[in-house]
Amino acid sequence: MEIADRLGQDRNVWLCTLRGDGSPHVTPVWFAYLGDAFWIGSGERNVKVRNVVNDPRVSLALEDGDKPVVAEGRARVHRGALREDVLAALSAKYDGWDAGAEIAPFGPRVLLEVPVGRWLLKGTAQ
């Protein structure tokens, strides 16, 4: 399967952000891949969002370790009116999930945009 197919079909990507002390915070997240960027819905109070606000450097890895796909980028937090095309892509991929609906206690919904700065692995283990 090609990387583009996996980015459209794989359900989870591991997102690694950096805490204030520089230690990694790794979590699996749902995502859409649009316009050469990963898009991730989250609550504004989640650790990953706080980490990105303090240090936008992130890594992302699809789950299949036999055919690794790993990228790096600088995340941006989008607040307020969320992009309808991203919300529609997340809803289509995750059976009607409303990525814009607030979930207590995580606060207002935001979108993390991670344009790929570079691909570290593109489907071949090294």
N, C-alpha and C positions, 0 to 999 in steps of 0.2 A: 504494500500500500504506500502511495506517495505521501509526502509530508502534508501537502495541501489537503488531501483526503482525511488524514488523521486530525488535522487542525479543525476540520469541519465535523468529524464524527466522534473523536475521543471525548469522553464525558468530563474528565478531570485533568487539571494541570496542577503541579506542585508549584506554589509561589513562595519564594524565599525573600523576605524583607530583612532589614537590619534594625535591631533595637538600638536605643540610645547609647548603650555601652558597647555597641559593635557586634554583639552576638547575633546569630541568625535566628529568625523566626520562620518556620516552614509550615505551610498549611495547604491542604488540597482545596481547590476552588473550582467552581463552574466557570466557564468562559465562552466567549465568542471571539472568533478571529476575523476581523474586518479591516480592510485597508492597511495591511501590514502591521497591525497592532492587535495585541490581546486586550480584550475588554472584560472586566470582572465587576460584578455587582457586589456591594457590601453595605453594611451600616457604618455611619460616620464614626461611631465610637469603637469599632473593632480595632484590635491591636494592629492588624496589617495596615489599616488606614493611618493610624497615628504614626506608625513607623515610616510610611511613605512620605508623610508630611515633613518629618524630620530628616529623612535621607531617601531620595527617590530611587537610588540604585536597587534593582531587583534582578533575580534570576527566575526562570520558569522552566519546568521540565515535565514533558508528558510522561505518563506512568510506565510505559513499556521499556524496561531496562535492557531488553534484548535488541531493541531498535530505538536507541535514545534520541530524543529531540530536546535540545537544551538551548535556551536563548537568554540573552541579557538585555536590559534596557533601563530607561529612566521613566518611572511611573508618574502620571499626573492624576490628580483627584478632580473629578467633575462633580460639582454640587448644583443644587437648584433644579432647573428644568433639564431633565436627563434626555440624552439623544434617543429619539424614537426609533431610529433604525437599529441601534444597539439593543434597546429593550425588545424590539420585535425579533431580532436574531436570537437573543437569549430565550425568549418565550417559545420560539419554534424549536430550538434545540432541546429544551428541557420541559416538553409536554405542557405548555401553557403557563410556566412559572412567570410570575409578575416580579421582575427584578427591581421595579420601582416602588413596591409596597413596603412600607416601614414594618420592621419586626422588632418588637420590644425585647430587650432593653437597648438595642444597638443604635437607636437614633435614626435620623433621616437617612434615606438611601443616597448613595453616591456611586459613581462609576469610576473604576480605576482604568486608565488607558495606559498600556505599556507598548509603545512603538519598539520594535525590535532594533536594538543597536547593533547586535551581532549574534549570529548563530554559532554556538560552541560545538554542537553535535547535530547532524542532520540525518539521523537514521542509521548510522553505522557506529558500532561500539569500537573504541580504540584501546 
